[in-house]
Structures are given as C-alpha cells and as structure tokens.
Amino acid sequence: MRYWWVNQNQTYKAEVGGGYMWSPKTNKDGGFNRFYENMKEIDVGDIVFCFADALIKTVGVVSSSDRSAEKPKEFGKADAASFA
C-alpha cells in the first residue's frame, strides 16, 4: 500500500463526485511530467489524500486499476489533477 497526495482544486467536485481521478498524459507542450506518470503507478488499496481549497477535503482508497480515458467533459476548461 502506498499513499498519494492529489491537488485537485478546480476538478475536485467532478472527480470526487464521480468516483475517479484523471490527469493529462503530458504537459500542454507535449513534454514529460512526473506527476502525470505517477497516475500509472497507483494500485488497488492505495490511499489518496485529495487536496482542494487549501484543505485535505477527502481521503479515499483506490478501488480499481488505472486506464486511459479522454478528458472528462465536466472539467470544461479546468486544468487536471496532478499527483505528488
């Protein structure tokens, strides 16, 4: 079991309410981002601390393996979550 810190801010309601986490695969310029790569390393049972509005607002447990998906429509123009 590992622990993850997720900065969600603009996407908090969509992600927590929808029961998922999402991030882009690369930076806007197409470059590598370690935080985005970490999304591939989560495992079922890992603990996630969801940070938004200067608070740890939710603590969750990963319930399924990672998978690739398009940016959720409900994000609109909001930036995605990132892992640290």
C-alpha positions as CSV (number, residue, x, y, z in Angstrom):
1,M,0.0,0.0,0.0
2,R,1.2,3.5,-0.9
3,Y,-0.1,7.0,-0.2
4,W,-0.7,9.6,-2.8
5,W,-1.3,13.4,-2.5
6,V,-3.6,14.8,-5.2
7,N,-4.0,18.5,-5.9
8,Q,-7.5,18.8,-7.4
9,N,-8.8,22.4,-6.9
10,Q,-10.9,23.1,-10.0
11,T,-11.6,19.4,-10.6
12,Y,-12.3,18.3,-7.1
13,K,-16.1,18.2,-7.3
14,A,-16.1,16.3,-10.6
15,E,-13.5,13.8,-9.6
16,V,-14.7,13.0,-6.1
17,G,-18.3,13.2,-7.0
18,G,-17.7,10.9,-10.0
19,G,-15.5,8.5,-8.1
20,Y,-12.5,8.8,-10.3
21,M,-9.1,10.6,-10.8
22,W,-7.8,11.9,-14.1
23,S,-4.8,13.7,-15.4
24,P,-3.3,14.5,-18.8
25,K,-0.5,12.3,-20.1
26,T,1.8,15.1,-21.0
27,N,2.3,18.8,-20.3
28,K,0.5,21.3,-22.6
29,D,3.7,21.5,-24.7
30,G,3.8,17.7,-25.0
31,G,6.6,17.4,-22.5
32,F,7.1,14.8,-19.8
33,N,5.6,15.3,-16.4
34,R,6.5,13.0,-13.4
35,F,3.2,13.8,-11.6
36,Y,1.2,12.6,-14.6
37,E,3.3,9.5,-14.9
38,N,2.6,8.6,-11.3
39,M,-1.0,8.0,-12.2
40,K,0.1,4.8,-13.8
41,E,1.7,3.6,-10.5
42,I,-1.4,3.6,-8.3
43,D,-2.7,0.3,-7.1
44,V,-5.9,-1.0,-5.7
45,G,-5.8,-0.3,-2.0
46,D,-3.6,2.7,-2.1
47,I,-4.7,5.7,0.0
48,V,-5.3,9.0,-1.7
49,F,-5.4,12.4,0.1
50,C,-7.5,14.8,-2.0
51,F,-6.4,18.5,-1.5
52,A,-8.5,21.4,-2.7
53,D,-9.3,24.9,-1.4
54,A,-6.3,24.7,0.9
55,L,-7.6,21.7,2.8
56,I,-7.4,17.9,2.7
57,K,-11.0,17.5,1.8
58,T,-11.3,13.8,1.2
59,V,-9.3,10.7,1.9
60,G,-10.1,7.8,-0.4
61,V,-8.9,4.3,-1.3
62,V,-8.1,3.3,-4.9
63,S,-10.7,0.7,-5.9
64,S,-9.6,-0.2,-9.5
65,S,-6.6,-0.2,-11.8
66,D,-5.7,2.7,-14.0
67,R,-7.0,3.0,-17.5
68,S,-6.6,5.6,-20.3
69,A,-9.6,8.0,-20.8
70,E,-10.3,11.2,-22.6
71,K,-10.5,14.4,-20.5
72,P,-13.9,14.4,-18.7
73,K,-16.5,16.7,-20.2
74,E,-17.4,18.1,-16.8
75,F,-13.9,19.5,-16.5
76,G,-14.6,22.1,-19.1
77,K,-11.5,24.3,-19.4
78,A,-10.2,23.4,-15.9
79,D,-6.7,22.0,-15.6
80,A,-6.5,18.4,-14.5
81,A,-5.4,17.0,-11.1
82,S,-1.7,16.2,-10.6
83,F,0.0,13.8,-8.2
84,A,2.9,14.4,-6.0
